[in-house]
Amino acid sequence: MEILRSTVSMFTGYAPPFLFVLTIVVFFHELGHFLMARRCGVGVKVFSIGFGPELIGWNDRKSTRWRIALIPLGGYVKFVGDESAASTPDREALSKMDAADYAVSFPAQSVGRRAAIVAAGPIANLILAVVIFSGLFVTAGRMDILPRVGAVTVGSAAEAAGIRAGDVVVAIEGHEIESFLDIMRLVSGRAGLPTAVGIDRDGKRLDVSVTPRQIEEKSRFGVQRRGLLGIQASNDPADRRLKTFGPIEGLTAGVAETWFVIERTGSYVAGIFSGRESADQLGGPLRVAQISGEVAGVGFLALINLAGLLSVSIGLLNLMPIPMLDGGHLAFYLAEAVRGRPLSERAQDIGFRIGLALVLALVIVSTWNDLTHLASL
């Protein structure tokens, strides 16, 4: 009962920012599919934000039905020749089409065009993330703290490696360090891994190896595990500055930020399969709703930044080679390109069933994690 009350309370308070963020990300994902399909001459029957019964809808001049549906947890683009929102081919309808309609159907396109249309969705998400991050850097700048060590925690990994107060961290694993935040972000995913750290001590470059220790921090968003060096930032006001960005610098920083999120996400997923990371960090819609609400309380720019982070996550998730997702379709098309012919209908049907089972398993795991987190609040 307590979990139910927490869930209801969360959705009534957090639903608006959650839906705002999710709608932006889903719209641009589906817009990527839509624009590439139009460019390739494929007919689009439906552009839907959400699933289920239609709430609002209209037809454009090319007979595409634009709709907002009752269940706002995703969306889809349905092409001519599709049987469902998952873009499975409607073989019966295709067999009855005249030549003109068949020519603009999705299954009639070359494997290259089909792959381009499918890949355009995740790519649109990554482009959106770059635009969001770049825009935030240009308009708001970034508060940087000089990566000078203010203090070293007794018994920490940094102390064991010989790092001292006053040292300036200049590189970690070959990555140039510009601010103390860079240290935290690069080290957080390297718990238990020997890490090359370059420091400047009185004008001299020293290279040391540090193995960050894993810590667990409990917050409103759940238990977070991360690597820790055991150093504190300098408290000197002179070591703090607001860094401003021009358009080109902002774009470069936006690309770098997007790549960092991709790299960190990939490292976490790889860690799950290797046993180094736990799947209990995975969150579903309930967790995203909570985070959206909390971030909205900080400010609008923070909420937009969350949209950028979520856009990267959605883009990467859809690129996973799981049937039902964009990456699964791309895997089928790769097999078709290599074989010179599509996989058999039976093989594709089996693939979609396996994909559906995997997606449902992911939903169950992430929802269980969310409910466990809510129960601990």
Secondary structure, 3 states (H helix, E strand, C coil): CHHHHHHHHHHHHHHHHHHHHHHHHHHHHHHHHHHHHHHCCCCEEEEEEEEEEEEEEEECCCCCEEEEEEEEEEEEEEECCECCCCCCECHHHHHHCCHHHHHCCCCCCCHHHHHHHHHHHHHHHHHHHHHHHHHHHHHHCEEEECCEEEEECCCCHHHHCCCCCCCEEEEECCEECCCHHHHHHHHHCCCCCCEEEEEEECCEEEEEEECCEEEEEEECCEEEEEEECCEEECCCHHHEEEECCCHHHHHHHHHHHHHHHHHHHHHHHHHHHHCCCCHHHCCCHHHHHHHHHHHHHHCHHHHHHHHHHHHHHHHHHHCCCCCCCHHHHHHHHHHHHHHCCCCCHHHHHHHHHHHHHHHHHHHHHHHHHHHHHHHHC
